[in-house]
Amino acid sequence: MARTTPRIGIATREGTAADNADAARAYTLADGTIGAAVIDGIGHGPHTSRTAPLLAEVAARIAARRGTLPGLLTASELIADRGADGDEANAVAVAAVANPAYDVVAVAWTGDCRAYGWDGTRLRLYSNDHTVGAQLRRNGVAVELAEEHDNWLKTSLATATVATIYQATIPDALVLLTSDGVHDQTDHDTLTATVRTHATDPQALADALVAAAEADADGYRDDATAIVITTQ
């Protein structure tokens, strides 16, 4: 069954370290198809905050027209070379396409940006983090040890290939794309409660998600970015 025209909300909030290295963009085609992307820049180098919005724009526009995999691979080409000073930006990313003619939302990701789906009763994680910590958990390593490796990325946008960008389809009517400043600093119960409260208003939900992320014990708060796509 065809869905209604997708609606979207976008929000980002700077953290406590330097400037905002996250970015999010969406693009809507003439037929109502929406392409969207969240970019989480790695570190705060001289190019990162300037380049992240460009990566998000390219990924969203190409994804809308050609699909999520081409969207992320095209963005990857912009930073695949380290540049003359050897310090070009790098990032992790997630992209989505919502076409009103289909009953699923397509997503693709590399790194530890995430894609969630909300079916009206439960919030489900559809992506898997490309980190050493996540791999250790899958191999049965103790949670306490695995957590020490959650910041060790196995893949990134700059080195992305067809084999290192994963894809999925989400049948739920509401899809969340988040940077780790949202999902790493907000527990799942809080995420679920926030979605339940604001599920009918994608912009209010995006704003609430980035506001809900709390600082850690040392007072550090990461950049937080969310895109909400609703198809009901």
N, C-alpha and C positions, 0 to 999 in steps of 0.2 A: 504494500500500500504506500502511495506517495505521501511524503510529509508536507507540512506547510512550509512557507518561506522561513529559512533559518533567521534567528536573531542572535546578536552577539554583544558581549560586554568585555571590556579590556581595562585592566588596571595594573599599575606598577608603583612600587614604593621604594625609595632609596634606603639602603641600610646604613650601618654606622661606619663603614670603611670607604673612604674616598667618595667617588661619584657613582651613579647608578650604571652598572655594567649589564643590566638586563634590558631587554626591549621586546615589544610585542606589536604585531601589525596584523591587519586583516584586509582582504580585498574581495569585492563582490563583482562577479561577472554579470553580463547583461541578462543571463538566464536565471539569476538569483543564486548561483553557486558561490559559496564563501570559501576562500582559502585563508588560513590563519596560521601564525607561527609565533612561538615563544623562543627567544634566544637568551641564554644565560652565559654571559661572557666569563671566561676563565681569568680570574685575577682582575687587576685594575691597571693594566699597562697603558702606555701612552696612546695606543690605537683602540683599545677595547671599547670604551664607552662611545667613541665616535663611530665605530664600525658596527656595533651591535644593531642599531636601528636599520642600517642598510641591509644587513643579513636578514633581519626579520621581514623587511619589505620585499626583498627578492624571493625569499622562501614562500611567503604568502601568495604573491602574485603568480609565481610559476606553479605552485601547488594548485591554485584554483583552476588554472588552464590545463596543466599537464599531469597533475597528481602529486601526492606527498613525497614520493621518492625523488622524482625530478626536482621538486622544490628544494629539498635539502641538499641534493647533490649540486645544484646550481649555486646555492649559497656557499657551499663548501669551496667551489672554485675561486671565490673571491678572496679566500684566505689560505689557499693551499700552498702558496709560496710564502716564505718567512719575510720577504721584503728586503730592501737594501740595508736596513739597520738590523735585520735579523730578529725583529720583535713585533711582527704582525700579530693581530688579534687571533684568539682562538675562543671556542665556545662549545657548549652543548645545546641541543635544540629539540623541539617537538613541533610538528606541523599537523594540520588537520584540513580535511575538505568535507564540507557539507553541501550536497547537491539535493535540491528539493525534489528531484525525480526518484531518489533512492531512499530506502528506509534504514540505512546505516551511515555512520560518519567514519571516514577513513582517516587513520592516523599513522604517523611514522616518527621515529625518534632515534637519537644517538646521544649517549651519555646518560645523565640522570635527571633531565626534565621528564615530566610525567603526563600521562593521559588517564583520566578517570571517567567513568560513566555513572549516571544517576538514573535509576528506573522509577523513581517515585517513592521507593522504600529503602533502598540500600545504595551505598557508594562503593563502586568496585574499581580497583586499579587494573587497568588493561595493559599498561606498559611494564617493563622490568628494567631496573637501573643497570646501566653498563658500568658497574664499579667492581673493584676487587672484593669489597665487603659483601655485595650481593652474591657474587660467585661463591664466596666462602660459606654463606648461609645455605645456598643450594647444595653444597657438598657436605653439610652437616656439621660445620665448625661452630663452636660455641658462640652464642650471640655476642657476649662481651668481647671476644677476640675479633669477631667480624666487624663490629662497630668501629674498631680502630682503623679499618681500611676503607671506610665508606667514602672518603675523599680521594681515593686512588681511582682515577678514571681509566677504563680499559679502552674507550674510544672517544673521539671528539669530532667536531664538525670539520676542522681543518684536514683531518686525515680520513674522512668518511669515504666509504666505498659502498657498493651495492650490498656487500656481505656484512657490513657493520651498521647499516641502517635497518632497524626492525620495523615491521608494519603490522597493523591490526585493523579490524573493523569493529566499531562499537554500535550495537543495536539500540542503545538507550537514547532517550529523547533529550537528555542534557549531557553535555561533554565538557570536562574541565581540562585545560592545559595549564601546567604549573611549572615554575622554576623551583629549585630546591629551597629557596628562601620561604616558600609557602609550605611545602609538605614536610620539610625537615624540622621546621620550627613551629608546627601545629600538629597536635596528635590527631589520630584518625577520628576519634569520637567528636572532637571539636570541628573538624572538617565536615563530618556528616551532619552535625547540628546546624552548621552555617549554611550548608546546601539546603537542608530541609526548610530553613527559615526564609531563604531568599530564592527558592527554585523558580518562581514565576517571573523574576526580574533579573535578567542576566547582568546588567550593569551594576545593580545593587549587590549581587552575589560576588562579582569580581572585586568590587571595592571592599566588601566584607572579608573576603579571603586574604587579601594582602594586609588588611588591618589586623587580622587575627593572629598573624605570626608574631611570636614573642621572642625577646632576647634570651640568650643562653645564660648560664651561671656567671659568665665573665662579662656580661653586658653586651656581647656581640650580637648584632642582628643583621642578617644577610639581606641583600636586595631581594624583593619579593614581587613576583609578576604572575598574573593569571589571565587567561582568556576563558570565557564561558560561552558556549554555543548551545542554543536551545532550538529544537526542531518540532515543538508542539504548540 
